Structures are given as structure tokens and as C-alpha cells.
Amino acid sequence: MFIDATIVNYHQITENNPPKGSLNISARQFMCQMYYLYTHSYRCLPLSKLLQLSESERRRSKALAITFDDGYEDFITTAYPILHHYNFTATLFIVTDLVGQYNSWDGKAKTPLLAWEQIKRLRDKGFSFESHTCTHPILTKLPQEQSWHELTASKACLEAKLGQEAHVLAYPYGDSDQNIWEMAKAVGYKAACGIGTGKNDPFNLWRWVCRAGEDISTFAFKLSPLYRYLYHLRKETRMGRMLSKLTHSLPVHSTPPN
């Protein structure tokens, strides 16, 4: 089932300029992207509400969801002021066991994560919080009972702390399989997010990752129905997969061949 929804994905918004291709982007790049959305009349919704709209409603209203993975503390000082300036909201996926602590999953310098008091303040300002598991593992590499715990305990924690239902899951690293999808359904999630890999499905929603160094024309193209359609053809049709495989098998020349 092809889900045609515009969902963009971020991690950290930083004051410096991360290297090109990084998952983290500069505040200046983020501001330019939000300005583009504002001046082109995009309607920003919490992800759970975006998914309640029909495909025609999403297209007609230019509705989209802005998502942030991991819940870094500097969201408050860098991303929030820009979003607030344009009256935009966002959906943040939280690693519940590490709230108020530091990221422990990428092997880099420890970066502080939002505390519950900060999360509640942002919730009161209209931001949404959903599950990114308890500890940010690669779910497909865990025993089934441990994966079940990551999905159930994180959902229960969010609901107990925030007093509202957690509807959506984001898979750490975008990693999942059919078994994990079925588990997420059984736990009670309404949908789950990947990052543009695997089959497009309500429990593997494709999101368009924004990376450092991308110009505004690239960002604009990622928002378009044409981009989603072409991506779907390449990933989910037999001809598209054959062409993609052929392209990757061609020799790469540093200079044009004679």
C-alpha cells in the first residue's frame, strides 16, 4: 500500500556548519527550509493528524509533518525558535529510557537529551511526542521478547508521563522487517516510520531525510509528489528495481570514456 504523505525528518539543528551529507544541519539551512515552507503555503501538522487526512486532503492543503528523531536538548535553543517564528509544529520521537540523559548509541561525544520538564513545556506549546523505543537499538537484531519490551515500554512510558496516547513509532536507524511491523501493530501503534527504505507501508512510512549541504531546490523537490512517485517506482516496481540494479552495476569512470 503506497502512502503518499510528505514527512520530512531531522535530527539535530546546530549553530555550526556540519559536514555535507551529515544528518545534522545548520540553523541557517533549517531556517531557509522553514522560510520556503512558509512562503509556499505549506500546512504543518502533527504526524498523527497528517495521517488522518485522505491523500486528496493532504495534497489539496499542502499538508506535511516535520519530524525529529532522538529528542536532543538543543532542539529548544535552535529548532524551536525557528519553528515558533513561522507558527510551525513538529513531532519528536523520544528515546524514553534516556530522557534527561545523553545519547549513547552513535559512538560520538555524548549529547544531552530533552528532560521530561522540557518535553512537557513543548507539548503545552503544541508539539507532539512519540516513541523512538526505550534505548535506540537495532530492533531486528534483538530477541523477539526484547523488541517487544522496547515497543511496549516506551509507549507506556510516554502515555504515563504525558497523559495522552502515543500513536506512532519511529524505528531506530530506520531498521525494521515484517515481524517488527506486526509487533508494532499488536502493541497498539497506529503507524510507524522508517527513513525511505523497504516497502512503503503504514508501518514503514517513508520519510525524507534532510541532510547538511542540500540546497533549497533539493529540499523543494523532496516535498513534491513527483519525487515520491519516482522514488516509489525505483523502490517498489520490478522495472524500477531492475534499472536501479543496472545503474549500480555500471562501471564508474573518473573521466569520460573515449
Backbone bond lengths (Angstrom), bond angles and torsions (degrees), N, CA, C in turn:
res aa  C-N    CA-C-N  psi(-1)  N-CA   C-N-CA  omega(-1)  CA-C   N-CA-C  phi
1 M - - - 1.471 - - 1.519 108.97 -
2 F 1.317 117.41 114.53 1.457 121.92 -178.27 1.527 110.07 -80.82
3 I 1.328 117.31 119.64 1.461 122.68 -179.91 1.517 108.26 -99.74
4 D 1.329 116.29 109.82 1.464 120.57 -178.36 1.523 109.51 -93.48
5 A 1.323 115.95 88.60 1.463 121.80 179.95 1.524 108.91 -136.80
6 T 1.312 115.66 142.59 1.464 120.63 178.60 1.519 109.09 -91.46
7 I 1.326 115.77 107.24 1.468 121.71 -179.73 1.530 107.13 -128.82
8 V 1.318 117.07 114.26 1.459 120.48 179.25 1.522 109.37 -100.94
9 N 1.313 115.60 151.23 1.459 120.73 -172.78 1.520 111.56 -128.78
10 Y 1.338 114.31 134.33 1.463 122.23 176.52 1.523 109.30 -129.45
11 H 1.321 114.66 166.52 1.459 121.26 171.88 1.530 109.03 -120.45
12 Q 1.320 117.10 -86.99 1.462 119.65 176.43 1.519 111.27 -109.03
13 I 1.338 115.83 145.81 1.454 123.23 169.84 1.518 105.95 -110.88
14 T 1.321 117.44 118.42 1.463 121.14 -170.94 1.524 111.40 -115.43
15 E 1.310 115.53 159.53 1.463 120.98 178.03 1.525 111.56 -77.27
16 N 1.320 116.87 -24.02 1.474 119.79 179.41 1.530 109.96 -91.66
17 N 1.317 116.34 -174.19 1.467 121.62 179.69 1.524 109.72 -108.60
18 P 1.329 118.57 100.59 1.466 120.89 179.10 1.527 110.82 -64.49
19 P 1.326 117.37 159.16 1.469 120.09 178.52 1.522 111.50 -62.40
20 K 1.326 116.07 148.55 1.452 121.57 -177.98 1.529 110.65 -55.46
21 G 1.318 115.30 134.67 1.455 120.66 -179.74 1.511 114.27 92.78
22 S 1.339 117.25 -9.35 1.463 121.17 -179.60 1.524 110.53 -64.86
23 L 1.326 116.28 152.01 1.460 120.81 173.92 1.521 111.73 -70.70
24 N 1.327 116.50 -20.88 1.456 120.96 176.55 1.519 109.26 -91.93
25 I 1.326 117.37 141.13 1.458 119.83 179.39 1.525 110.04 -126.72
26 S 1.318 115.60 161.99 1.463 120.63 -178.05 1.523 110.78 -75.53
27 A 1.336 115.12 155.61 1.460 120.66 176.59 1.527 110.62 -60.15
28 R 1.328 116.59 -35.37 1.463 120.08 179.89 1.536 110.86 -65.06
29 Q 1.337 117.12 -44.81 1.460 120.39 178.54 1.527 110.41 -63.06
30 F 1.319 115.83 -42.47 1.464 120.29 179.69 1.536 110.65 -63.28
31 M 1.324 116.53 -41.54 1.456 119.77 179.31 1.529 111.27 -62.97
32 C 1.325 116.60 -41.34 1.468 120.15 177.78 1.530 110.92 -61.42
33 Q 1.329 116.80 -39.66 1.456 120.76 179.89 1.533 111.27 -67.80
34 M 1.325 117.35 -41.93 1.462 120.35 178.47 1.531 110.93 -67.63
35 Y 1.318 116.55 -36.10 1.467 120.25 175.85 1.527 109.95 -62.57
36 Y 1.331 116.37 -40.45 1.466 120.27 177.74 1.534 109.97 -60.83
37 L 1.316 117.44 -46.81 1.464 120.36 179.52 1.527 110.91 -60.00
38 Y 1.322 115.86 -42.88 1.461 120.78 -177.79 1.531 111.24 -65.32
39 T 1.320 116.36 -46.95 1.467 119.85 -175.89 1.521 112.33 -75.37
40 H 1.319 117.97 -14.22 1.460 121.34 177.08 1.535 111.87 -107.08
41 S 1.333 115.25 17.46 1.478 122.45 168.80 1.522 114.28 62.43
42 Y 1.344 116.96 35.95 1.457 119.01 173.94 1.520 109.93 -76.16
43 R 1.315 114.69 147.76 1.466 122.33 179.29 1.521 108.29 -107.92
44 C 1.308 116.47 117.71 1.464 121.27 -174.59 1.525 109.95 -97.52
45 L 1.339 116.46 124.93 1.462 122.23 -176.95 1.528 110.81 -126.70
46 P 1.334 117.68 155.16 1.468 119.36 166.87 1.525 108.91 -57.57
47 L 1.315 117.01 146.42 1.457 120.07 -174.75 1.524 112.03 -58.39
48 S 1.324 117.83 -42.04 1.466 119.74 -178.10 1.525 111.22 -62.06
49 K 1.332 117.61 -34.55 1.468 120.47 178.54 1.528 111.29 -76.30
50 L 1.327 116.95 -35.55 1.466 119.75 176.29 1.521 110.38 -58.27
51 L 1.324 116.78 -41.83 1.454 121.33 -176.02 1.527 112.47 -71.74
52 Q 1.318 117.15 -16.00 1.462 120.26 176.98 1.525 112.44 -79.25
53 L 1.333 117.06 -17.09 1.459 121.18 179.77 1.530 110.12 -79.62
54 S 1.298 116.12 151.09 1.457 120.15 172.72 1.525 108.98 -72.87
55 E 1.332 115.55 162.38 1.462 119.48 178.81 1.530 110.88 -58.04
56 S 1.335 117.20 -40.69 1.467 119.84 -179.57 1.516 111.40 -66.66
57 E 1.338 117.42 -36.74 1.471 120.53 177.62 1.516 111.00 -66.91
58 R 1.329 116.32 -40.12 1.468 119.09 178.93 1.519 110.70 -62.20
59 R 1.316 116.40 -43.95 1.467 119.86 -179.01 1.523 111.73 -68.96
60 R 1.328 115.51 -45.04 1.463 119.78 -175.95 1.531 111.57 -62.80
61 S 1.324 116.82 -39.05 1.462 120.61 -176.62 1.532 113.18 -93.17
62 K 1.357 116.96 0.02 1.471 122.00 -176.36 1.535 110.53 53.25
63 A 1.325 114.44 44.41 1.465 120.38 -178.69 1.522 110.66 -81.56
64 L 1.314 115.50 143.39 1.456 121.26 175.96 1.509 109.90 -149.75
65 A 1.325 116.16 167.77 1.462 121.85 175.03 1.521 109.08 -122.47
66 I 1.315 116.31 136.29 1.456 123.44 173.73 1.525 106.88 -101.74
67 T 1.323 117.18 124.20 1.461 120.60 -178.49 1.527 110.63 -121.19
68 F 1.333 114.91 148.29 1.458 122.84 176.00 1.515 108.49 -127.37
69 D 1.318 117.08 129.11 1.454 121.28 177.03 1.527 110.67 -94.90
70 D 1.325 115.52 144.90 1.464 125.65 168.29 1.526 113.92 93.28
71 G 1.328 119.62 -35.68 1.461 120.28 177.25 1.512 114.48 77.93
72 Y 1.332 117.08 50.75 1.461 120.36 179.24 1.528 111.25 -69.65
73 E 1.309 115.67 144.77 1.467 121.16 -176.30 1.524 112.10 -63.10
74 D 1.337 117.03 -33.50 1.464 118.05 -176.43 1.532 112.48 -72.90
75 F 1.335 117.24 0.84 1.459 119.71 169.36 1.526 110.41 -53.88
76 I 1.334 116.15 -38.27 1.466 120.74 -176.58 1.517 111.81 -66.17
77 T 1.325 117.31 -38.32 1.464 119.91 -174.53 1.516 113.65 -90.32
78 T 1.338 118.16 -21.92 1.464 119.83 -175.98 1.530 112.75 -113.22
79 A 1.317 117.74 -55.99 1.462 120.20 -175.84 1.525 112.71 -77.14
80 Y 1.330 116.72 -45.32 1.460 119.33 -174.79 1.528 113.81 -57.26
81 P 1.344 120.81 -46.78 1.466 118.77 -179.15 1.529 113.13 -59.79
82 I 1.327 117.25 -35.21 1.469 120.79 179.62 1.526 109.77 -70.63
83 L 1.325 117.11 -46.13 1.463 120.82 178.51 1.528 110.63 -61.40
84 H 1.314 116.07 -43.20 1.466 120.70 -179.61 1.530 111.22 -63.11
85 H 1.327 116.38 -38.14 1.466 120.98 -179.60 1.525 110.86 -58.53
86 Y 1.321 116.99 -37.43 1.468 121.02 -178.63 1.528 112.76 -98.24
87 N 1.337 115.51 7.99 1.462 121.17 -179.96 1.529 111.74 59.08
88 F 1.336 115.82 39.28 1.460 122.39 176.75 1.529 109.63 -101.53
89 T 1.307 114.98 154.27 1.450 121.37 174.01 1.523 109.00 -113.45
90 A 1.329 117.34 179.01 1.463 121.76 177.12 1.517 108.92 -154.23
91 T 1.318 115.38 159.53 1.459 122.86 173.60 1.517 108.19 -109.25
92 L 1.326 117.34 123.13 1.460 122.41 -178.34 1.526 109.26 -107.81
93 F 1.321 116.20 130.52 1.457 122.40 177.32 1.522 108.85 -97.36
94 I 1.335 115.89 121.39 1.455 123.53 -167.53 1.528 111.80 -108.73
95 V 1.320 115.92 137.56 1.467 122.73 173.42 1.525 106.52 -90.39
96 T 1.316 116.93 98.43 1.464 120.83 -161.81 1.531 115.29 -65.74
97 D 1.322 118.65 -35.88 1.473 119.61 -178.83 1.523 112.42 -70.20
98 L 1.334 116.79 -17.14 1.470 120.24 -175.26 1.528 112.92 -110.47
99 V 1.310 117.52 10.88 1.467 120.33 177.08 1.527 109.78 -57.24
100 G 1.346 115.85 131.23 1.457 121.02 -179.14 1.511 114.07 78.72
101 Q 1.347 117.14 4.41 1.460 120.84 179.64 1.539 108.95 -114.86
102 Y 1.322 117.03 -136.95 1.461 122.21 -177.67 1.525 109.91 -130.56
103 N 1.339 115.41 154.86 1.459 118.15 173.44 1.526 109.37 -64.73
104 S 1.318 116.33 143.08 1.470 119.84 -175.95 1.517 111.01 -134.67
105 W 1.328 116.82 19.59 1.469 118.45 -168.74 1.514 114.92 -117.87
106 D 1.324 119.40 -10.01 1.471 117.77 -174.26 1.526 113.78 -113.52
107 G 1.324 117.75 4.53 1.452 120.46 175.51 1.514 114.90 72.89
108 K 1.333 117.56 6.10 1.459 121.16 -179.17 1.519 109.90 -98.94
109 A 1.331 115.97 -177.10 1.451 120.33 177.01 1.523 109.47 -56.77
110 K 1.318 116.22 138.78 1.447 119.74 -176.69 1.530 110.78 -64.08
111 T 1.328 114.89 133.08 1.459 121.37 -179.25 1.518 108.32 -117.97
112 P 1.348 118.51 130.58 1.468 120.00 -177.55 1.525 112.64 -65.23
113 L 1.327 114.63 146.55 1.454 122.74 178.83 1.529 109.91 -110.57
114 L 1.324 115.31 156.06 1.457 120.68 179.13 1.527 111.51 -55.94
115 A 1.346 115.76 143.01 1.459 122.22 173.74 1.525 109.16 -92.76
116 W 1.325 116.49 164.91 1.459 119.83 -177.53 1.525 112.54 -60.88
117 E 1.336 117.03 -36.46 1.469 119.79 179.40 1.530 110.39 -62.80
118 Q 1.325 116.45 -40.39 1.473 120.65 178.34 1.519 111.08 -68.55
119 I 1.321 116.50 -40.79 1.463 121.19 178.30 1.519 110.30 -60.74
120 K 1.318 116.94 -43.28 1.469 120.50 -179.63 1.524 111.30 -65.77
121 R 1.326 117.47 -37.59 1.465 120.27 177.67 1.529 110.27 -64.21
122 L 1.325 116.50 -42.86 1.464 120.23 178.48 1.529 111.13 -66.79
123 R 1.318 116.49 -39.35 1.475 119.80 176.55 1.524 110.09 -58.44
124 D 1.323 116.60 -41.76 1.466 120.49 -179.27 1.526 112.09 -67.68
125 K 1.322 117.02 -17.83 1.465 121.89 176.79 1.529 112.19 -94.52
126 G 1.334 116.60 6.85 1.463 120.59 174.28 1.510 116.09 101.03
127 F 1.343 118.50 8.09 1.454 121.25 177.97 1.527 109.96 -88.71
128 S 1.326 115.58 148.81 1.464 121.18 -176.32 1.525 110.20 -107.25
129 F 1.328 114.88 148.97 1.464 120.59 -179.46 1.522 109.52 -129.71
130 E 1.336 114.08 129.59 1.453 121.21 -178.08 1.527 109.26 -132.65
131 S 1.319 116.13 178.15 1.463 121.21 -171.15 1.536 113.74 -86.20
132 H 1.320 113.79 135.93 1.475 122.20 169.88 1.534 108.57 -123.01
133 T 1.334 115.12 32.10 1.469 126.40 -176.56 1.530 111.37 74.86
134 C 1.328 115.24 -177.55 1.468 121.01 -178.70 1.522 112.37 -83.72
135 T 1.351 116.68 -40.55 1.470 119.73 -170.41 1.523 114.38 -131.67
136 H 1.353 118.13 4.86 1.476 122.90 177.80 1.538 113.02 67.53
137 P 1.334 118.77 47.74 1.465 120.16 178.60 1.526 111.98 -88.31
138 I 1.332 116.28 170.62 1.468 121.52 166.50 1.528 105.93 -82.98
139 L 1.304 115.96 104.29 1.471 120.45 -169.02 1.521 113.19 -61.27
140 T 1.333 117.42 -36.62 1.468 119.68 -175.76 1.522 112.25 -71.40
141 K 1.320 117.57 -10.87 1.465 120.11 179.13 1.532 112.73 -99.00
142 L 1.333 116.30 1.66 1.462 120.46 -179.27 1.523 110.90 -95.54
143 P 1.341 117.56 154.13 1.471 119.47 167.38 1.534 109.42 -59.07
144 Q 1.310 116.35 150.80 1.461 120.31 -174.05 1.525 112.39 -56.66
145 E 1.321 117.25 -40.69 1.467 119.23 -177.82 1.530 111.69 -66.70
146 Q 1.320 116.50 -31.05 1.466 119.44 178.26 1.532 110.91 -73.66
147 S 1.332 116.80 -40.33 1.459 120.12 175.05 1.526 110.27 -60.55
148 W 1.327 115.76 -42.80 1.466 120.09 178.61 1.532 110.21 -58.25
149 H 1.329 116.55 -43.34 1.467 120.49 179.04 1.535 110.75 -62.49
150 E 1.334 117.47 -43.19 1.468 120.61 -179.27 1.531 111.29 -59.30
151 L 1.320 116.77 -37.82 1.458 120.92 -177.84 1.529 112.27 -79.77
152 T 1.321 116.50 -42.82 1.471 119.45 -176.32 1.523 111.99 -75.35
153 A 1.322 117.44 -45.74 1.462 120.37 -174.69 1.526 111.89 -67.93
154 S 1.342 117.04 -37.21 1.467 119.12 179.50 1.524 110.71 -67.69
155 K 1.324 116.98 -39.80 1.471 121.13 177.96 1.532 110.25 -63.73
156 A 1.318 116.08 -46.75 1.462 120.53 -179.11 1.525 111.28 -63.37
157 C 1.325 116.80 -38.82 1.463 121.27 -179.75 1.529 110.83 -63.87
158 L 1.313 117.12 -48.22 1.467 120.79 178.71 1.526 111.33 -58.99
159 E 1.321 116.21 -43.56 1.459 119.75 -177.65 1.521 111.65 -67.45
160 A 1.342 116.72 -37.10 1.461 120.18 179.00 1.533 111.62 -70.83
161 K 1.324 116.56 -40.72 1.462 120.71 -177.41 1.526 112.53 -73.97
162 L 1.341 117.26 -36.88 1.461 120.69 -172.12 1.526 113.33 -106.12
163 G 1.322 117.23 -9.20 1.447 120.04 176.13 1.510 114.55 68.07
164 Q 1.331 117.11 28.39 1.466 121.02 177.84 1.513 108.87 -151.04
165 E 1.332 116.03 157.25 1.457 120.13 -174.48 1.521 111.49 -70.16
166 A 1.317 115.57 140.35 1.466 121.80 171.01 1.524 107.74 -92.26
167 H 1.330 116.54 118.74 1.460 121.16 -172.23 1.524 113.98 -97.32
168 V 1.350 116.94 -28.72 1.467 120.52 -166.06 1.528 109.91 -129.46
169 L 1.312 114.66 146.10 1.462 123.60 176.18 1.518 109.15 -116.15
170 A 1.331 117.53 142.56 1.473 121.35 168.69 1.522 107.71 -116.10
171 Y 1.337 116.35 125.59 1.456 120.56 -178.70 1.523 110.08 -72.94
172 P 1.327 118.79 128.39 1.467 119.49 173.20 1.527 110.94 -56.67
173 Y 1.324 115.52 135.21 1.475 123.07 -178.35 1.533 112.18 64.30
174 G 1.317 117.86 7.91 1.465 120.59 -176.69 1.512 113.21 70.60
175 D 1.325 116.99 13.26 1.468 121.86 -170.84 1.530 111.23 -91.13
176 S 1.335 116.27 126.50 1.462 120.75 177.14 1.525 108.77 -161.47
177 D 1.311 115.93 173.95 1.466 121.91 171.59 1.528 107.63 -150.01
178 Q 1.307 116.68 -178.70 1.467 120.34 -175.83 1.522 111.64 -58.45
179 N 1.314 116.92 -37.54 1.463 120.69 179.88 1.524 111.08 -63.24
180 I 1.330 116.67 -42.48 1.463 120.69 178.79 1.523 110.37 -67.13
181 W 1.333 117.02 -37.13 1.476 120.09 177.78 1.535 109.70 -60.60
182 E 1.325 116.04 -46.84 1.461 119.64 -178.86 1.524 110.92 -64.42
183 M 1.318 116.37 -35.38 1.455 120.52 178.45 1.530 110.68 -65.83
184 A 1.332 116.49 -43.27 1.466 120.86 178.97 1.533 110.91 -61.30
185 K 1.329 116.51 -39.89 1.467 119.95 176.55 1.523 110.58 -62.77
186 A 1.333 116.48 -44.95 1.459 120.97 -177.38 1.524 111.67 -64.99
187 V 1.319 117.33 -33.21 1.465 121.67 179.01 1.531 110.59 -66.94
188 G 1.333 116.91 -30.88 1.457 119.97 178.97 1.514 114.98 117.87
189 Y 1.344 117.19 8.19 1.467 119.07 173.79 1.524 108.56 -69.20
190 K 1.333 115.10 148.84 1.472 120.36 177.48 1.529 111.49 -88.87
191 A 1.336 116.14 -21.90 1.465 121.45 -179.23 1.522 107.98 -164.71
192 A 1.335 115.54 167.96 1.462 120.42 177.29 1.523 108.95 -148.24
193 C 1.330 115.49 151.59 1.465 121.29 -173.18 1.514 112.23 -113.75
194 G 1.330 114.53 136.20 1.455 121.47 165.50 1.518 108.51 -104.03
195 I 1.343 115.83 -148.53 1.479 119.40 178.91 1.526 110.64 -138.61
196 G 1.343 116.54 33.99 1.461 118.38 176.68 1.504 114.23 93.95
197 T 1.341 117.03 20.91 1.465 120.74 175.56 1.523 108.44 -123.36
198 G 1.324 116.52 157.30 1.450 120.28 -178.21 1.517 111.56 73.04
199 K 1.312 116.16 -176.31 1.460 121.73 -178.37 1.522 110.84 -70.47
200 N 1.338 115.80 136.24 1.463 120.87 174.95 1.520 108.62 -71.44
201 D 1.342 116.11 121.17 1.452 121.60 -171.40 1.529 107.75 -153.37
202 P 1.339 119.19 154.77 1.464 119.07 175.57 1.522 113.54 -54.32
203 F 1.341 117.16 -24.16 1.463 119.88 177.23 1.531 112.23 -107.70
204 N 1.325 115.33 18.94 1.465 121.65 167.89 1.533 107.59 -152.92
205 L 1.322 115.01 58.53 1.461 120.36 -177.54 1.520 109.94 -62.88
206 W 1.322 115.70 132.43 1.458 119.64 176.72 1.525 110.16 -76.84
207 R 1.317 114.99 132.70 1.470 121.64 172.67 1.514 108.08 -119.87
208 W 1.316 115.94 150.65 1.458 121.30 -177.70 1.516 108.65 -101.24
209 V 1.317 115.54 108.88 1.466 122.11 -175.03 1.523 109.87 -74.40
210 C 1.329 116.36 128.04 1.466 121.66 176.59 1.525 108.22 -92.79
211 R 1.338 116.40 127.04 1.454 121.75 -175.34 1.523 111.34 -118.98
212 A 1.317 114.72 156.77 1.461 120.62 -179.71 1.522 110.65 -60.98
213 G 1.321 115.45 138.55 1.460 120.73 174.25 1.509 115.25 90.09
214 E 1.332 118.81 -5.67 1.463 120.20 178.03 1.526 109.66 -73.76
215 D 1.325 116.28 133.95 1.458 118.64 179.38 1.528 110.15 -79.87
216 I 1.310 115.74 171.49 1.462 120.40 -173.40 1.522 111.39 -68.73
217 S 1.326 118.46 -27.36 1.466 119.98 177.87 1.531 110.47 -68.17
218 T 1.327 117.18 -36.53 1.469 120.81 175.90 1.519 110.10 -65.27
219 F 1.321 116.10 -44.48 1.466 120.70 177.69 1.526 110.43 -59.08
220 A 1.326 116.69 -46.20 1.463 120.70 -179.21 1.528 111.42 -62.02
221 F 1.326 117.10 -40.07 1.464 120.52 179.88 1.518 111.11 -64.80
222 K 1.330 117.45 -38.25 1.462 120.78 178.67 1.528 112.24 -63.05
223 L 1.317 117.29 -23.52 1.460 120.91 179.70 1.521 112.98 -82.41
224 S 1.321 117.17 -13.80 1.459 120.90 -169.51 1.523 112.61 -83.19
225 P 1.332 117.19 147.90 1.470 120.97 173.33 1.533 112.04 -57.96
226 L 1.339 117.05 -33.21 1.457 120.10 179.41 1.524 110.77 -61.67
227 Y 1.321 117.59 -42.84 1.467 120.90 179.25 1.532 110.22 -60.38
228 R 1.331 116.32 -46.16 1.464 119.72 -179.20 1.522 111.02 -64.17
229 Y 1.329 116.34 -38.74 1.461 120.20 -179.60 1.534 110.79 -66.53
230 L 1.324 117.41 -45.88 1.461 121.05 179.25 1.523 111.12 -64.06
231 Y 1.337 115.83 -39.43 1.462 120.21 178.27 1.531 109.61 -63.62
232 H 1.329 115.88 -41.80 1.463 120.91 177.73 1.530 111.01 -61.16
233 L 1.329 117.21 -44.47 1.461 120.67 179.31 1.527 110.77 -59.86
234 R 1.323 115.96 -43.53 1.469 120.01 -176.75 1.525 111.83 -68.83
235 K 1.338 116.52 -36.56 1.458 120.10 -173.74 1.521 113.81 -91.53
236 E 1.345 117.00 -31.09 1.454 118.20 -166.61 1.526 115.20 -121.62
237 T 1.319 118.39 5.12 1.460 119.10 174.71 1.522 108.96 -115.52
238 R 1.303 115.78 151.32 1.465 120.49 -177.68 1.526 111.34 -60.71
239 M 1.347 115.94 -44.59 1.458 119.61 -179.88 1.524 110.79 -63.63
240 G 1.333 116.30 -41.94 1.457 119.54 179.95 1.514 112.06 -62.54
241 R 1.332 116.85 -41.66 1.463 120.01 178.67 1.522 111.13 -66.13
242 M 1.322 116.63 -37.69 1.468 119.90 178.73 1.528 110.77 -64.87
243 L 1.331 116.51 -44.00 1.461 120.11 179.31 1.520 111.19 -65.27
244 S 1.333 116.14 -40.74 1.458 120.19 178.79 1.520 110.96 -63.01
245 K 1.343 116.11 -42.76 1.465 120.69 178.73 1.518 110.90 -64.52
246 L 1.328 116.37 -41.32 1.457 120.54 178.99 1.519 111.04 -63.62
247 T 1.320 116.53 -43.57 1.465 120.98 179.95 1.520 111.13 -60.40
248 H 1.346 115.39 -42.73 1.460 118.60 -178.87 1.524 112.65 -71.84
249 S 1.337 117.35 -19.52 1.460 119.96 -178.46 1.530 112.78 -89.22
250 L 1.340 117.07 -11.19 1.456 119.78 -179.74 1.521 111.04 -70.47
251 P 1.328 117.86 145.30 1.466 119.76 178.05 1.518 110.94 -65.95
252 V 1.323 115.95 145.85 1.460 121.82 178.67 1.523 108.21 -99.80
253 H 1.321 117.56 126.20 1.459 122.51 -179.10 1.526 109.19 -107.42
254 S 1.321 116.08 134.02 1.468 119.69 176.46 1.511 110.68 -74.90
255 T 1.333 116.04 -24.65 1.471 120.94 174.53 1.502 107.39 -132.56
256 P 1.341 118.44 154.62 1.463 120.17 -179.27 1.526 111.03 -57.67
257 P 1.355 117.44 137.30 1.469 119.19 -179.97 1.521 110.88 -68.43
258 N 1.331 116.11 155.13 1.468 120.61 178.99 1.519 109.77 -72.83
